[in-house]
Amino acid sequence: QVQLVESGGGLVQAGGSLRLSCAASGSIFSINVMGWYRQAPGKQRELVALITQGDSTNYADSVKGRFTISRDAAKNTMYLQMNSLQPEDTAVYYCNAHRVRGSLRMGDYWGQGTQVTVSS
């Protein structure tokens, strides 16, 4: 089992910045991909950004150039630096960890979520 704990959400004005953190513990060896997802009211959960064990990254088009995903392997912690925030970024942000083997995705773990609210 992997436990994920997010922190860093809050209320910010449009154009502002926030940094989210996700601390992982437990069977860390069982995962090789971590990422951030978000879910706005009335919408489906969507991918924001992913980072692999080799530090390859992938971003949703809507956040490219504004958000940066990173990790500190020594601290088992992943980050999401969010700049130039807009009201449409308002959502609950979830940390995710899983393992990819070939085309298979296994062992999905989720944090409890942290609210990000951007006022106009």
Salt bridges, closest charged atoms under 4 A:
GLU46 OE2 - ARG38 NE 2.71
ASP55 OD1 - ARG71 NE 2.70
ASP61 OD1 - LYS64 NZ 3.13
ASP89 OD1 - ARG38 NH1 2.96
ASP89 OD2 - ARG66 NH1 2.76
ASP108 OD1 - HIS98 ND1 3.94
ASP108 OD1 - ARG105 NH2 2.76
